[in-house]
């Protein structure tokens, strides 16, 4: 096989949901946006639905199609981007719950789809999505009279437990929502870990389901193996790859493997990434190219048929640190060329 093998463990996704759910005394939904963080929204949602999840969250209405096709009308699907122009048909036909972010969206929704379910998103200081305090005060009575399915906000710094933004946003959320009867939600994965005062009526774990930080005790969900296309001997002083970016300081064996920036392996990992053959580390040498990587396998006792980029020796977040990014980006950039093997639920 000439493409990488991406192994996705749905039982691990379910185990992570159970672990996060067990930390709360409220309902627990699941965020499956960005195609289930790159792992397949339909399969992820199906596994979690079997476990009892009945409320899913996506970024835009188009992302809900795969979930409705897989699960039918039973689960509620909430849309973070709300009700935008052009969304009305899908919101109606798929039975979606838009999280309305502004007075304009509220007006559009009430005019286009009267009596259709909706939620409200409030801005408590992140300045990204949602109604600010004065805007909400102007429409709260009207909005609440129509029985919103959920009133939510989003924490900006929940992955830093001691950050002063966390209690500030909690206080703002309480000021904006205390006394309402609609269900409330503030916590995603990081908020769950901050403790019960952040949980309210529903939590919305995302990255923690997929094995990423800040959920340090998460069960790993994926493994990525890349096949060796060719192995060659390189003499001391010879160079490898584009731009002669690496020069052998000793007689070396270089494995060329299938994978590159077209597969989501960031170019910044050039001369930085490490792959593994069992427990033996094998450094990437030279530049990451579109389709190929060159790996120093000189110290291996045998010629490998594959090397592991993400697995027991190196997590998604380990690789993210090497690329000066976060696990979210590594997951959501996983390429379409991988041979995906999904196991579990």
N, C-alpha and C positions, 0 to 999 in steps of 0.2 A: 504494500500500500504506500502511495507516494504523498499522502497528506497526513497531517497530525491527527491523533486520536484523542478526542475530548470526552472524558468519562464524567457523566453527571449522575450523582447519587441522590435520587429524590427522597429516599429514606432519611438521608442526612438533613435535607431541607425540612422534612416533617419533624425530625428530632429537635432541630433548632427552634421551630415554631413552638413545640411543646415546652421546651425549656424557657422560652421567653414568656409564654402564656402562664407558666407556673409561677412567675414572679409577680403576677398581678391578681387582683380580685375583680377584674372587669372583663368585658369582651375583648377579644384579640382578633383583629383583621389581618390582612397581608397586603403588602405592596408588591405588585407584579409588573410595574412599569418597565420601559426599555426592554421589552420582550423577556420579562422575568429576569432582569439584570443580566441579560445575554444568554440565559440558559434555557429559554423556551417557555413563554408565558402560559401556553395551553397546558403543557405537561406539568409545570409547577402548580398552576391553579387546580388542576385535576387532583393532584396528590394532596394538596391542602384541603380541598373540598371534601375528599374522603375522610380526612381527619376531623372535619367539622367546621372549617372556616366558611363563613357565609357572607363576608364583606371584603371585597377586594378593591384596590386602588390602582389607577393607571394615571399617566400624565396627560394624555390627550384621548379624544373619543375613539380615534382609529385603533388604538391599542386594545380596546374592549372587544373588537370583533372576534379575535382568536379565542377569547375566554367564553364569550357567548356561544360560539360554535362548539366548543368543547363541553360546556356545562349546561347550556340551555338557560332558561329564564330564572332559575331558583336563586343564585347568589345576587347580592346587590353589588353593583360596580360603580364606584365613585370616581369622578374625573377631576383631578387637581386643577386643570386649566379652566374649569368652569364651562360656561355656555358662550362660545364664540360664534360670530357670524359664520354661517355655513355648517354649523354643528347640529342644527335643530332636527334634521331628518334622522341622523344616527342616534341622537339622544332619545327621540321618540321611538324609533323602530327597535332599538336594542334595550330600551327600558333602563337607561343610565341615570345616575344621580350626579348632576354637575355641582361642583363646589363653587358657588358663585363668589366672585372676587371683588366685585365693584357694584356701584349703583347702576351703572350701564348694563352689566350682565344681569342684575336682578330685574331691571326693566325689560330687557330682551326676553328673559325666561318667562316672566309672568305674562307678557303679551303673546309670545309665540306658543307657549305650552302651558296654559293655565291649568292648575290642579296637578301638574306633573311633579314627581318628587324632585327635591333639590336639597343641597346643603349650603352652608355658609363657611367661607374661609376668612379669618381675621388676621390682620397684620399686627403683631405684638412687638415689633421692633426690628424685624429682619429686613424690612423694606424690599420685599420681593413680590409676594402675592398676597392678596387679601385686603379687606377694608380696614382703614385706620380708625382710631377711636371716634373721631368726630363724624366720619362718614357713616360708621356703624350706628352711632347714636341717632342719626337722622332717619334711618330706615329700619331700625331694630324692631320697633313695634309692628310695622307692616310685615316684615319678614317672619317674625316669630308667630304672628297670627295665622300664617300659612303652614305651620307645623314643619319646619325643616327637619330632615332626617338626621342631620349632624351639624354641629358648629365646631370648627376646628381652627387651630393655628399650628405653626411649625417652629421648632427651636433651632436657633442658628448655631449654637455652640455646645450642643448636648454631648459631643464626643470629648469635651473637656469638663469633667465633673465639677471642678472648682471655679469655673468661669462665672464672673458676676452677671453675665447676660442671662444665665439660666434662671436664677430667682427673679430677676427683673421681668423676664417674659412671663414667668408664672404669675407674678403679681398683676401684670397688665391683662393677662387672660382672665384672671379672676375678676378684675374690675369690669371687664367688658361682658362677662357672662354669668357671674354669680346671680342666682335667683331665677334663671331661665329653666324651663322644663325640658328643652331639647337636649339630647345626648351631646356630650362634649368630648373632644379629643385633642390632646396636645403632644403626646409622646410617640415618636418613632422608636427605633432600636435604642438610640442613646438616651432618650427620655425614659424608656422603661428602666434602664439601668440606674437612672438618677433616684428612683424610689417612688413610693406610693403616691406622694402628693402631686406627682406629675401625670398620673395614670388616668384620672377622671373616669369616663364611662367606656372608652374604647381606646386601645392602643393600635398602632399601625407599623409593626416591624417591617423593615425592608432589608438592608444590607446584612443584618444578623441572621436572616433566614438562609443566606447564601454563603455563610461561613466567614464573613468579614468583620473587621473591627468597626466599632468599639466593643463588640461582643467577643471578649477574649476566650471564653469557654465554648465557642461555637464548634460544632463538628464540621470538619472540612467537607466540602460538597463536590469539588471537581479535582480531576487529575488530567494533566495535559502531557502527552508523550509525542515526540517529534521523530519521524523516521530518518535514519541515515541513508543518504542517497549515494555517497561516495566517501572513501577514505584514501588519503594520499600521504606520502612521505614528503616532508619539506626540510631541506637542508638548512643548516645554520646560516643566517644572513638573508634567506629568501623572504619574500613578502607575501601577504595574503590579503585578498579582497580589494574593494574599491579604494582608490587613493593611496594604495600601499600603506594602509593605516596600521598594519601590524607586521613586525619583522621578527623572525624566529631567532631567539638567542641561543638555541641549541637545536640539534636534529630533532624534529617534531613529527607527530602524526596528527593530521588535521581531518576531522570529519565534517563533511558538508551535509547539513540536515535541511529538511523541507520545513520552511516557516520563515516569516519575515514581517515587515511592517504592514503588508497587505493582510496579514492574519492577526493583527492587533499586537504584535511584538514591537514595542516602541523603538524608534531609531536611537533614542537617547540611551538605550541599553548597550549600544556599541562599546565593546571592550569593558563592559561592566557586569553583564549578566553571568549567572552560573547555571549550568544544567547538571543533571546527575545521572550516573549509571550506578544503580543501587545507592550505596552510601558515598560513593566517590564523586567529588566535585570536579566538574570539567568546565573551565572558563571559556566564555565566548571571546574569540579573538577577531579583531578587525570590525568592520562596520556591519550593522544589520542592513541587509538589502531587502528588496521587495518580497522575494520568495525564498531566500536562503540565508542560513547562518553558518558560520565556520567555527568549529569547536575544537579546542586542544584536548585530544584524547591520548596524549603521549604516555601518561602514567597508568593507563588502563592495561590490565594483563591480557585483555581480549578485545577483538574488534566488535563494537556494539552495533546492534541492529536498530536501536532507538535510544533516545535520551529524554529525560523527564525535565520539563520546565516548571510545572506546578505539580506538587505531590507531597508525600510525607516529609521530604527533606526541605521543601521550600513552599510556603503558603502563598496565596494570592497577595497578601499584604507584604510578605518578604520581597516578592518581585516588585510590588508597587514602590517600596522604599528605594530599591535600586534604580527605579525609573523616576524618582522624585515626584511621585504622584500618590494616588490612593487606590485601595482595592476596588472601589466602585468603577473607576476608569478601566482597570485591567479587565474586570468581568464584562463590562458593557462593550468593550472593544474586541472581544473574542470573535475571530473571523468566521465567515460563512463557509470557507473551504474545509474546515475540520470535519473529519468523520466522527459524528456525534453518537455516542453510545449512552443511552439513558437507562438507568436501573432503578428498581424500587417501585414505589406506588404507581 
